[in-house]
Amino acid sequence: MSEREEQPRVVIRDKRRIDPISGTVRVPAGNAPAGARPGVDPSEEQMSEQQAPDGTQPTVVDDDLSRQLAERTEDLQRVTAEYANYRRRVDRDRQLVVDQAAERFATQLFPLVDDIERARDHGDLTGAFKVVADRVLGLLDGLGVTAFGVAGDPFDPALHEAVMHDTSADVDVPTATTVLRQGFRRGDRVLRTAMVAVTEPEGPVAAAPADGTAGVQPGGEPTSGPTSD
């Protein structure tokens, strides 16, 4: 080998993953993204690009995060309200179906109850028949159905069906004096009106006319009214 020939150069490659100067993790040249600086962590480079020169985060990022948070919160509130409305609607519909089924079943028992009441009035509600009658009436109680309509109740068109009329001096207001058929209701809902005979008071006093003229008493005699001089 002649002295003119060049000596082979010794190449020393620093394969340490930690930069001894900056203390950061080095990224191998093959794994570094295009345009990345050798020996610089891409995450640090990206962070340095997002940071302002004074080291603070730009307000653009904060505004974007705040907007996204507000949108997600609004979506969550809307979904929660829709689900609550859905649950209330389902519960209401379910209760409506239960009420309708209970009322239909109770309506089918009303003829049996009428027969039971007639047998009670004639003194035939004894023995095994009484046991069956008590069970039928117990079914109505379990459904929340109650009977109404007793002789002496004031007449109410919403509760009573008048099939007979008479007058008497013993009553001051229209009164259900005879109950021909009981009525039934479930809560505030009337399932069947009571069939009654109504007694009205005799000779009701006529109300004075609004114009102040003399009215007429029972018997045809005029009542006293305002007179003019």
C-alpha positions as CSV (number, residue, x, y, z in Angstrom):
1,M,0.0,0.0,0.0
2,S,1.5,3.3,-1.1
3,E,1.5,6.3,1.2
4,R,-0.5,8.2,-1.4
5,E,-3.4,5.9,-1.0
6,E,-6.0,7.4,1.3
7,Q,-6.6,5.8,4.6
8,P,-10.1,4.5,5.2
9,R,-12.1,6.9,7.3
10,V,-13.6,5.8,10.6
11,V,-17.3,6.6,10.9
12,I,-18.8,6.7,14.3
13,R,-22.6,6.6,14.5
14,D,-24.3,7.7,17.7
15,K,-27.0,5.2,18.3
16,R,-28.1,6.5,21.7
17,R,-31.9,7.0,21.8
18,I,-31.5,9.8,24.3
19,D,-29.9,13.0,23.1
20,P,-27.2,13.8,25.7
21,I,-27.5,17.5,25.1
22,S,-31.3,18.1,25.0
23,G,-32.4,15.0,26.9
24,T,-35.1,14.2,24.3
25,V,-35.9,10.8,22.7
26,R,-34.3,10.5,19.3
27,V,-36.4,9.1,16.4
28,P,-34.6,6.8,14.0
29,A,-34.1,8.3,10.6
30,G,-36.2,5.6,8.9
31,N,-39.2,6.3,11.2
32,A,-39.1,10.0,11.1
33,P,-41.9,11.7,9.0
34,A,-41.0,13.6,5.9
35,G,-39.6,17.0,6.6
36,A,-38.8,16.2,10.2
37,R,-35.5,17.3,11.6
38,P,-33.1,14.6,12.6
39,G,-32.9,13.9,16.3
40,V,-36.0,15.9,17.1
41,D,-39.1,14.3,18.5
42,P,-42.0,14.9,16.1
43,S,-44.4,15.4,19.0
44,E,-42.2,18.1,20.4
45,E,-41.9,19.7,17.0
46,Q,-45.7,19.6,16.6
47,M,-46.2,21.1,20.0
48,S,-43.7,23.8,19.3
49,E,-45.6,24.7,16.1
50,Q,-48.9,25.0,18.1
51,Q,-47.4,27.1,20.8
52,A,-46.9,30.8,20.5
53,P,-43.4,32.3,20.8
54,D,-44.0,33.1,24.4
55,G,-44.9,29.4,25.2
56,T,-48.7,30.0,25.6
57,Q,-51.4,28.1,23.7
58,P,-53.1,30.0,21.0
59,T,-56.7,31.1,21.7
60,V,-57.9,29.4,18.5
61,V,-57.5,26.0,20.0
62,D,-59.3,27.0,23.2
63,D,-62.2,28.5,21.3
64,D,-62.6,25.3,19.2
65,L,-62.6,23.1,22.2
66,S,-65.1,25.3,24.0
67,R,-67.4,25.2,20.9
68,Q,-67.2,21.4,20.7
69,L,-67.9,21.0,24.4
70,A,-71.0,23.3,24.1
71,E,-72.3,21.3,21.1
72,R,-71.8,18.0,22.9
73,T,-73.5,19.3,26.1
74,E,-76.4,20.6,24.0
75,D,-76.8,17.2,22.2
76,L,-76.7,15.4,25.6
77,Q,-79.4,17.6,27.1
78,R,-81.6,17.2,24.0
79,V,-81.3,13.4,24.1
80,T,-82.0,13.3,27.8
81,A,-85.1,15.4,27.4
82,E,-86.3,13.3,24.5
83,Y,-85.8,10.1,26.5
84,A,-87.7,11.6,29.5
85,N,-90.6,12.5,27.3
86,Y,-90.5,9.0,25.7
87,R,-90.6,7.4,29.2
88,R,-93.6,9.5,30.3
89,R,-95.5,8.8,27.0
90,V,-94.8,5.1,27.4
91,D,-95.9,5.0,31.0
92,R,-99.1,7.0,30.2
93,D,-100.0,4.7,27.3
94,R,-99.3,1.6,29.5
95,Q,-101.6,3.0,32.3
96,L,-104.3,3.8,29.7
97,V,-104.3,0.2,28.4
98,V,-104.5,-1.1,32.0
99,D,-107.4,1.2,32.8
100,Q,-109.3,0.3,29.6
101,A,-108.9,-3.4,30.3
102,A,-110.1,-3.0,33.9
103,E,-113.1,-1.0,32.8
104,R,-114.1,-3.5,30.1
105,F,-113.9,-6.4,32.5
106,A,-115.8,-4.5,35.2
107,T,-118.6,-3.6,32.7
108,Q,-119.1,-7.3,32.0
109,L,-119.6,-8.0,35.7
110,F,-122.3,-5.3,36.1
111,P,-125.2,-7.7,35.1
112,L,-124.1,-10.2,37.6
113,V,-124.0,-7.5,40.3
114,D,-127.6,-6.5,39.4
115,D,-128.7,-10.1,39.9
116,I,-126.9,-10.3,43.2
117,E,-128.6,-7.1,44.4
118,R,-132.0,-8.4,43.4
119,A,-131.3,-11.7,45.2
120,R,-130.2,-9.7,48.3
121,D,-133.5,-7.6,48.2
122,H,-135.5,-10.9,48.1
123,G,-133.5,-12.6,50.8
124,D,-132.1,-15.3,48.5
125,L,-128.5,-14.4,49.0
126,T,-127.6,-17.3,51.2
127,G,-125.4,-20.4,51.2
128,A,-123.1,-21.1,48.2
129,F,-124.7,-18.4,46.2
130,K,-123.6,-15.8,48.8
131,V,-120.0,-17.1,48.6
132,V,-120.0,-16.7,44.8
133,A,-121.6,-13.2,45.1
134,D,-119.0,-12.1,47.6
135,R,-116.2,-13.2,45.2
136,V,-117.8,-11.3,42.3
137,L,-118.1,-8.1,44.4
138,G,-114.5,-8.7,45.6
139,L,-113.4,-8.6,41.9
140,L,-114.9,-5.1,41.5
141,D,-113.2,-4.0,44.7
142,G,-109.9,-5.2,43.4
143,L,-110.4,-3.2,40.2
144,G,-111.1,-0.1,42.2
145,V,-114.8,0.1,41.1
146,T,-117.3,1.4,43.6
147,A,-121.1,1.5,43.5
148,F,-123.1,4.7,44.1
149,G,-126.8,5.6,44.1
150,V,-128.7,5.6,47.4
151,A,-132.2,6.7,48.0
152,G,-132.2,10.3,49.3
153,D,-129.2,11.5,47.2
154,P,-129.7,14.8,45.5
155,F,-130.4,14.3,41.8
156,D,-127.3,14.8,39.6
157,P,-127.6,14.4,35.9
158,A,-124.0,13.4,35.6
159,L,-124.6,10.5,38.0
160,H,-128.2,9.6,37.7
161,E,-130.5,8.6,34.9
162,A,-134.1,9.7,35.8
163,V,-136.8,7.3,34.5
164,M,-139.6,8.4,36.8
165,H,-140.8,11.7,38.1
166,D,-143.2,12.8,40.8
167,T,-143.6,15.7,43.2
168,S,-143.7,15.9,47.0
169,A,-143.7,18.6,49.7
170,D,-141.2,16.6,51.7
171,V,-138.2,17.5,49.4
172,D,-136.7,20.9,48.8
173,V,-134.6,19.9,45.8
174,P,-134.9,17.2,43.1
175,T,-134.1,14.0,44.9
176,A,-133.4,10.4,43.9
177,T,-136.1,8.8,46.1
178,T,-135.9,5.3,44.5
179,V,-132.9,3.5,43.1
180,L,-133.9,1.1,40.4
181,R,-130.3,0.2,39.4
182,Q,-127.0,1.1,41.0
183,G,-124.3,3.1,39.3
184,F,-120.6,2.4,39.2
185,R,-117.5,4.5,38.9
186,R,-113.8,4.0,38.9
187,G,-112.0,6.9,40.4
188,D,-113.5,10.0,38.8
189,R,-114.7,8.1,35.8
190,V,-118.4,7.1,35.7
191,L,-118.8,3.6,34.2
192,R,-122.5,3.4,34.5
193,T,-125.1,5.9,35.7
194,A,-127.6,5.0,38.4
195,M,-131.2,4.5,37.3
196,V,-133.5,6.4,39.7
197,A,-136.9,7.8,40.3
198,V,-136.8,11.5,40.9
199,T,-139.1,13.5,43.3
200,E,-139.3,17.2,42.8
201,P,-140.6,19.7,45.3
202,E,-144.2,20.9,44.9
203,G,-144.9,24.4,43.7
204,P,-141.4,25.8,43.3
205,V,-141.3,29.6,43.9
206,A,-140.8,31.4,40.6
207,A,-137.7,33.6,40.5
208,A,-138.3,37.3,40.1
209,P,-137.8,38.5,36.5
210,A,-134.6,40.4,35.8
211,D,-136.5,43.5,34.7
212,G,-138.1,44.0,38.1
213,T,-141.7,43.4,37.1
214,A,-144.0,41.5,39.3
215,G,-143.9,37.7,39.2
216,V,-146.6,35.2,39.8
217,Q,-146.8,33.1,42.9
218,P,-148.1,29.5,42.9
219,G,-151.9,29.8,42.8
220,G,-151.9,32.6,40.2
221,E,-151.6,35.6,42.6
222,P,-149.0,38.2,41.6
223,T,-146.1,38.9,43.8
224,S,-145.3,42.4,45.0
225,G,-142.9,44.3,42.8
226,P,-141.5,47.7,42.6
227,T,-144.1,50.5,42.1
228,S,-143.6,53.9,40.6
229,D,-145.1,57.0,42.0
